[in-house]
């Protein structure tokens, strides 16, 4: 079936039924947003260097991009990561942000921490 095949970047046909392992979700507490962004960019660089992902497979969503865009652009340069900061759309009401807020609220309740939303 045509739906069970895809083309690699080398033009070879591959079967799409290869299983991709589920990634674990990790919650990490940082001292501030800058540390969080810096560690995120460092992790992206490590993942790409190991060949697990490509830069074009990654998208970072954030709430305060307007406030942090200069810092984020400097991190892109520092880690030599191709990308851009899209300030055209607000993420505040994006469904993925609402899901993440709910997860953080749930996780905070499980460990007895009051969330700051």
C-alpha positions in Angstrom: 0.0 0.0 0.0 1.2 3.5 -0.8 0.2 4.7 2.6 2.7 2.4 4.3 5.7 3.9 2.7 7.6 7.2 2.8 10.6 8.6 1.1 13.8 9.3 2.9 16.0 12.3 2.2 18.1 10.0 0.0 15.1 9.0 -2.1 14.9 5.5 -0.7 11.6 3.9 0.1 11.2 2.8 3.7 8.4 1.1 5.6 6.6 3.4 7.9 5.7 0.6 10.4 8.9 1.1 12.4 8.0 1.7 16.0 9.3 4.9 17.6 9.9 4.6 21.3 7.8 6.9 23.5 9.7 9.7 25.1 9.4 10.3 28.8 8.1 13.5 30.1 10.5 15.2 32.6 9.6 18.0 34.9 12.5 20.2 36.0 12.5 23.2 38.2 14.7 26.1 37.2 15.6 29.2 39.1 14.2 31.5 36.3 13.1 31.6 32.7 16.6 32.4 31.4 18.0 29.2 32.9 15.1 27.3 31.5 15.6 28.6 28.0 19.4 28.1 28.2 19.0 24.5 29.3 16.4 23.9 26.6 18.6 25.1 23.9 21.6 23.1 25.2 19.4 20.0 25.3 18.2 20.6 21.7 21.8 20.9 20.6 22.7 17.6 22.3 19.7 15.8 20.8 20.6 17.0 17.2 24.3 16.1 17.7 23.4 12.6 18.6 21.2 12.3 15.5 18.0 11.6 17.4 16.2 14.6 15.9 16.6 17.3 13.3 16.3 21.0 13.9 13.2 21.1 11.6 11.5 18.6 13.9 11.6 21.0 16.9 9.3 23.8 17.8 9.5 25.7 21.1 6.3 27.3 22.4 6.5 30.0 25.1 4.4 32.7 26.7 6.9 35.6 27.1 8.6 35.6 23.7 8.1 39.3 23.3 9.9 40.0 26.5 12.7 37.4 25.9 13.1 37.5 22.1 16.5 39.2 22.3 17.8 36.7 24.8 16.4 33.8 22.7 18.0 35.1 19.6 21.4 35.3 21.4 20.9 31.7 22.5 20.2 30.6 18.9 23.5 32.2 17.9 25.4 30.9 20.9 24.3 27.3 20.3 24.5 27.7 16.5 20.9 26.6 16.1 19.1 27.7 12.9 15.7 29.2 13.7 13.6 32.3 14.2 11.4 33.8 16.8 7.8 34.2 15.5 6.2 37.0 17.4 3.1 37.3 15.1 0.8 35.0 17.1 0.1 34.9 20.8 0.3 31.5 22.5 -1.6 32.4 25.6 -4.8 30.7 24.4 -3.3 28.0 22.2 -4.6 24.5 23.0 -1.2 23.1 23.7 -0.6 25.8 26.3 -3.9 25.0 27.9 -3.0 21.3 28.1 0.4 22.1 29.6 -1.2 24.4 32.2 -3.5 21.6 33.2 -0.6 19.2 33.4 1.4 21.6 35.6 -1.6 22.2 37.8 -2.1 18.4 38.2 1.5 17.8 38.8 1.7 20.6 41.3 -1.3 19.2 43.2 0.3 15.8 43.3 3.5 17.0 44.9 1.8 19.7 47.0 3.0 22.8 45.3 0.7 25.7 44.5 1.1 26.7 40.8 1.6 30.3 39.7 -0.3 30.7 36.5 
